Amino acid sequence: KPYVHIPNTYCRYYDYGGDGPCENGRSFNDVWQQCEDDGPEQCMGVMWNSCEGPTSDITVNGAWKLMTAGHEVGDANNPTATCGGKDQALGHWDAFVRKT
């Protein structure tokens, strides 16, 4: 896999053009490809919410946010300056971070 999965974590994301709601959800692979196309200097990963099941379910369409490059990510229990943990993700978002 080209990413590291970090459950229940919420990071800064693109100011525009980098997110979409459940209502017109996209496939995870489409969103991941957009991140890949933008390159590692712009996109460091995808925040994902499957909307209907576990947030980690990337086999269904979902809501998504493209993570701005350059974060220290941490995890649910160890938030950083730019990535909130469980208190910000609230169980709604998982981060899939590009492997470097």
RACORUR-V357154 format. One line per field, one symbol per residue. phi: phi as a letter, one per 40 degrees, with the letter a starting at -180 (. if undefined). psi: psi as a letter, one per 30 degrees, with the letter a starting at -180 (. if undefined). A space follows every 50 residues. Layout:
phi->???
psi->???
This chain:
phi->.cabcbcfbbbcbdcagbaaccdbcbcdcccccccdccgccbbbibcbbc gbbccccccbcacaaccccgcccgadcbcbcbbccccbcfgcbbbbbdcb
psi->kglkkjlhkjlklkelgglkleeillkeeeeeeeeeeflffekfakkkjf efbkffjgfllallkkkklglkebaefilaefjkbffeehgfkkkjkkk.
